[in-house]
């Protein structure tokens, strides 16, 4: 079981992800944009093991959010969920053992498996 911070601006997607990850035994704190997720990070710095974030969001995008999360909590792992995989391809400065990308659309079972594998790494 892990504490996961979810940053996803699409309400339906956020709800599906929260339900799937909760059923898999994780605790999920969901935020509707990057700025709200950053506030949660500031509030509970070391309590999150995983940041699960969309890349394209209003306020603060997922790339910037992940960089700030790693600054605040260097051991946090990051998984990007996006329909715009090419937007993140150029960002190769991430530690691949702590960062994964999952392109939309995906099956919720795949998400849970990828999250579990990243957390176990």
C-alpha positions as CSV (number, residue, x, y, z in Angstrom):
1,X,0.0,0.0,0.0
2,X,1.3,3.4,-1.0
3,X,0.3,7.0,-0.5
4,X,-0.3,8.4,-4.0
5,X,-0.8,12.0,-5.0
6,X,-2.9,12.2,-8.2
7,X,-2.9,15.4,-10.3
8,X,-5.5,15.1,-13.1
9,X,-7.7,17.9,-14.4
10,X,-10.2,15.6,-16.1
11,X,-12.8,14.7,-13.4
12,X,-13.9,11.5,-15.0
13,X,-10.3,10.2,-15.5
14,X,-9.4,11.3,-11.9
15,X,-12.4,9.4,-10.5
16,X,-11.6,6.2,-12.4
17,X,-8.0,6.3,-11.4
18,X,-8.8,7.0,-7.8
19,X,-11.2,4.0,-7.6
20,X,-8.8,1.7,-9.4
21,X,-5.9,2.5,-7.2
22,X,-8.0,2.5,-4.0
23,X,-9.3,-1.0,-4.9
24,X,-5.6,-2.0,-5.4
25,X,-5.0,-1.0,-1.8
26,X,-3.4,2.4,-2.2
27,X,-4.3,5.7,-0.5
28,X,-5.0,8.3,-3.1
29,X,-5.2,12.1,-2.7
30,X,-6.6,13.6,-5.8
31,X,-6.1,17.1,-7.1
32,X,-7.7,18.8,-10.1
33,X,-4.6,20.7,-11.2
34,X,-0.9,21.1,-10.7
35,X,-1.1,24.0,-8.4
36,X,-3.4,22.2,-6.0
37,X,-1.2,19.2,-6.1
38,X,1.8,21.3,-5.3
39,X,0.0,22.7,-2.3
40,X,-0.6,19.1,-1.1
41,X,3.1,18.4,-1.6
42,X,4.1,21.4,0.5
43,X,1.6,20.4,3.2
44,X,2.6,16.7,3.4
45,X,6.1,16.6,1.9
46,X,7.4,13.2,2.7
47,X,4.1,11.3,3.0
48,X,3.7,10.5,-0.7
49,X,5.6,7.7,-2.3
50,X,4.2,8.4,-5.8
51,X,3.1,11.4,-7.9
52,X,0.8,10.3,-10.6
53,X,0.3,13.3,-12.9
54,X,-1.2,14.3,-16.2
55,X,1.3,16.4,-18.2
56,X,-1.0,18.9,-19.7
57,X,-3.0,20.7,-17.0
58,X,-3.9,24.3,-16.2
59,X,-1.9,26.3,-13.7
60,X,1.2,24.1,-13.4
61,X,1.9,21.3,-15.9
62,X,2.9,17.8,-14.8
63,X,6.6,18.3,-15.8
64,X,7.0,21.3,-13.6
65,X,5.0,19.7,-10.8
66,X,7.2,16.6,-10.9
67,X,10.4,18.6,-10.8
68,X,9.1,20.5,-7.7
69,X,8.0,17.2,-6.1
70,X,11.4,15.7,-6.6
71,X,13.0,18.9,-5.1
72,X,10.8,18.6,-2.0
73,X,10.9,14.9,-1.7
74,X,13.9,13.3,-3.5
75,X,12.6,9.7,-3.0
76,X,9.2,10.3,-4.6
77,X,8.5,8.3,-7.7
78,X,6.7,9.9,-10.7
79,X,4.4,8.4,-13.3
80,X,3.1,10.6,-16.1
81,X,-0.3,9.8,-17.6
82,X,-0.8,11.7,-20.9
83,X,-2.4,11.7,-24.2
84,X,0.5,13.8,-25.4
85,X,3.5,11.5,-25.0
86,X,5.6,13.5,-27.4
87,X,5.4,16.5,-25.0
88,X,7.5,14.6,-22.4
89,X,9.9,12.8,-24.7
90,X,12.3,15.7,-24.8
91,X,12.6,15.7,-21.0
92,X,15.3,13.0,-20.5
93,X,16.7,14.5,-17.3
94,X,14.5,12.3,-15.2
95,X,15.8,9.3,-13.3
96,X,14.3,6.4,-15.3
97,X,14.2,4.1,-12.2
98,X,11.9,6.6,-10.5
99,X,9.9,7.9,-13.5
100,X,7.6,6.2,-15.9
101,X,5.1,7.3,-18.6
102,X,1.8,5.8,-19.5
103,X,0.1,7.0,-22.6
104,X,-3.7,7.4,-22.8
105,X,-5.8,5.5,-23.5
106,X,-4.8,2.7,-21.2
107,X,-6.6,-0.1,-19.3
108,X,-6.9,0.5,-15.6
109,X,-5.4,-2.9,-14.9
110,X,-2.3,-1.8,-16.8
111,X,-2.1,1.3,-14.7
112,X,-2.3,-0.6,-11.4
113,X,0.4,-3.0,-12.6
114,X,2.7,-0.2,-13.8
115,X,2.2,1.7,-10.5
116,X,2.9,-1.4,-8.4
117,X,6.1,-2.2,-10.5
118,X,7.3,1.4,-10.2
119,X,6.7,1.4,-6.4
120,X,8.6,-1.9,-6.1
121,X,11.6,-0.7,-8.1
